[in-house]
Amino acid sequence: MPKAASLKAEAPTPAPKTKKTVVPDAGAEAGKSLERRTGPKAVAGTKVKPNRRSEETIANILKATEEVVLMSGADRISILDVCQVAGVSRGTFYRYFASQEDLLDTFSRHKRESFHSSLSQELGHISDPEARLNALFAYLDNYLEQSRARRLLVVAPDYALGFFRRIFHDSIVRFQDGLGIVFDDWDDRLGVRLDRELICEMIIRYVLSEILVPEAAGRRLFPVRVKKLLGALIMGSTSRTRR
């Protein structure tokens, strides 16, 4: 017995399992939508596990939704039209979406999450504060170049304004996270703590203003104008803090 106890005490302790960091792929957001819809089925005992084919189907439906909304508006969107553009049956559609309202809500959330996820990936590997700030400007400039938000505003104004309100509040928080090392660098150099929320709010307000009232002389002045705006905000924040 003593010998057995001794051997047991000398046995090596298993190394703790390290948690693998999973990098989301292109269908990750579609997968989240699928998981939200398979919850109730799991209770009923018919759980459908998310898979690549399901994620691709949801992604196709959401992509088709954008095309249909931009063509006919959100108020007159037809589920049949979405199914035809996506190449799926109505039965397949209702497997993942309960209604038109559910589809539009998921589409709006998907577009916001895609915007912020892409921005995070674009900035995450940049450790230099100035380079990260410039990368943010480049990302926003490219977004304005490729975005069809103006078209959405024309064909579905109420839906577009609701989307802008949601992404506005999301972006204030996400921009503070993405520009954390930039703000830290500014705080150290200026000797004060800047109003980060205000600065991020002004940046996203400027982006939205470019959608609503685009610069007539061309939008390539966007980075320069935003830098001037930031300079004014920084000086204002510094003055208020030092009083």
Buried (B, 14 or more C-beta within 10 A) or exposed (E): EEEEEEEEEEEEEEEEEEEEEEEEEEBBBBBBBBBEBBEEEEEEEEEBEBEEEBBBBBBBBBBBBBBBBBEBBBEEBEBEBBBEBBEBEEEBBEBBBEEBEBBBEBBBBBBBBBBBBEBEEBBEEBEEBEEBBBBBBEBBBEBBEEBEBEEBBEBBEEBBEBBBEBBBEBBBEBBBEBBBBBBBBBEEEBEBEBBBEBBBBBBBBBBBEBBEEEEEEEBEEBBEBBEEBBEEBBEBBBEEEEE
